[in-house]
Amino acid sequence: MKSTLYIELYEKLKKQIIEGQFKANDKFYSKRQLGNHLSVSQTTIEHAYHLLQDEGYIYSKPKSGFFVSDIESLPIFQNYNYEILSIDDTLNKKNSFTENEYSFKLAQIDTKYFPIDLFRKYSKDVFDANNLTLLQRGDIQGEVELRQQITQYLFNSRGVTCHPNQVIIGSSTEQLLNLLVTLLNDSSFIIEKPSYPPIKFVLDKQHVSYDQIKVEKNGINVDEVIKSNKNIVYITPSHQFPTGFIMDLKKRTQLINWAQENENRYIIEDDYDSEFRYYGKPIPALQSLDSKEKVIYISTFSKSIFPSCRIAYLVLPSKLLQRFYNQQHKETNTVPVHMQKIVSLFMESGSFNRHLNRMRKVYRNKLSFILKELKPYEDQLTIEGAETGMHFNITVTNGLTLKECLDRAMTEKLELQVYNYEESDNYNKLPKFILGFGGINEDKLKAHTDALIRALII
Ligand SMILES: Cc1ncc(COP(=O)(O)O)c(C=O)c1O
């Protein structure tokens, strides 16, 4: 208590000055008189006056004592507006999801299986390494050891060929897309219809013109791409978001040919959850088919490691890499150096690959379980996009309306995300939902699936 007494005193005196109880250059209380008046020690007074003086509320004149500063020029914080602070609370209360027992939320990983002990060990190794350069700003492109690990991993798992110098580390796909838009200045884009919403947000924010071209069951409509006069196409060929469709080889080669015909054309391949393909042969990245550096590859560790590690990466063709180097102003790398080094050790030690192999099984088992439970209701539901990744889509074909589905879900305390990508064919037609299953605990999977069946099946 005693140690905070001087702070209390400082706060009270500061308040008096801020509220205008003194004019500029008025004589301030003498330390001795104030001490006697309040019955507090001179040390307490000294400490409080020190703070006031350091922050510029009062100043001293030799042999004359303390005076109040002209505080008009000081940045003074107004009292907090507690109504504003409580808005978050109100929002939380309004969010009915918090009351749901069951949910199929998107973008959740299963944290139970994350090798947190190993990750802690690598974190300790990074901080114990007696290497204080760790505390300085890192390489603008990202730490070289992480870029090397990513290069090797991409070659082994996705067939992507690149040099570590071509890899740029960033904190999210969105952030790296912002960088790309700068590097591809004067370009116009084609994006998928429907598409991952942040892509549109970035392009809109940066005033980049774009067309949206429909995604068919075997990928974006390439004929439309060829007809358009745009030069950049952003696609998610391994697992289209949100449809879940996979682009076939014919369209992949057609797109590469389209890009190779013109110097300014590029394909941006977003490979965000390709690690988790459960059925059939792994499909190599589109980048692996391209011999003329026309594919800009982008991916993320949000699904394969954990979303809060905030690491995504970009592989730049050499021409764009040169533009990156030539940029006048380059943003400092946004991912903390220590996190990059920890992830690099995680990869180098083989733990990352082991983790991926394990998680592939975990997620495959979850998905298989849900699909098996839903199988008897095939005549009432259509499932799409359930071969890869951590989400799939359900269309309800039994006559229930969207409102009826949502009402029934609410009764079941089930959170359902409506598939409300405005461009999709089924928009405003049959009720459709996008379901994430990654984060559901295995022990509760049956209960979640049962709630889903009770909500959507008649
Ligand atoms: C198409 C697509 N790209 C990227 C991401 C993830 O990006 P980030 O690196 O920002 O977590 C997602 C997440 O679901 C996605 O659907």
The ligand as an SDF file (V2000), in Angstrom:
LIG
                    3D

 16 16  0  0  0  0  0  0  0  0999 V2000
   -8.3670  -18.8530  -49.7780 C   0  0  0  0  0  0  0  0  0  0  0  0
   -7.7160  -18.6220  -48.4570 C   0  0  0  0  0  0  0  0  0  0  0  0
   -6.4950  -18.0600  -48.4050 N   0  0  0  0  0  0  0  0  0  0  0  0
   -5.8670  -17.8550  -47.2250 C   0  0  0  0  0  0  0  0  0  0  0  0
   -6.4460  -18.2130  -46.0140 C   0  0  0  0  0  0  0  0  0  0  0  0
   -5.7430  -17.9810  -44.6910 C   0  0  0  0  0  0  0  0  0  0  0  0
   -4.9420  -16.9200  -44.7330 O   0  0  0  0  0  0  0  0  0  0  0  0
   -4.1160  -16.2980  -43.5150 P   0  0  0  0  0  0  0  0  0  0  0  0
   -2.7010  -16.5140  -43.8650 O   0  0  0  0  0  0  0  0  0  0  0  0
   -4.4680  -14.8440  -43.5750 O   0  0  0  0  0  0  0  0  0  0  0  0
   -4.5430  -16.9490  -42.2420 O   0  0  0  0  0  0  0  0  0  0  0  0
   -7.7180  -18.7750  -46.0350 C   0  0  0  0  0  0  0  0  0  0  0  0
   -8.3610  -19.1440  -44.7690 C   0  0  0  0  0  0  0  0  0  0  0  0
   -9.3640  -19.7790  -44.6800 O   0  0  0  0  0  0  0  0  0  0  0  0
   -8.3660  -18.9810  -47.2620 C   0  0  0  0  0  0  0  0  0  0  0  0
   -9.5930  -19.5200  -47.2990 O   0  0  0  0  0  0  0  0  0  0  0  0
  1  2  1  0
  2  3  1  0
  2 15  2  0
  3  4  2  0
  4  5  1  0
  5  6  1  0
  5 12  2  0
  6  7  1  0
  7  8  1  0
  8  9  2  0
  8 10  1  0
  8 11  1  0
 12 13  1  0
 12 15  1  0
 13 14  2  0
 15 16  1  0
M  END
$$$$
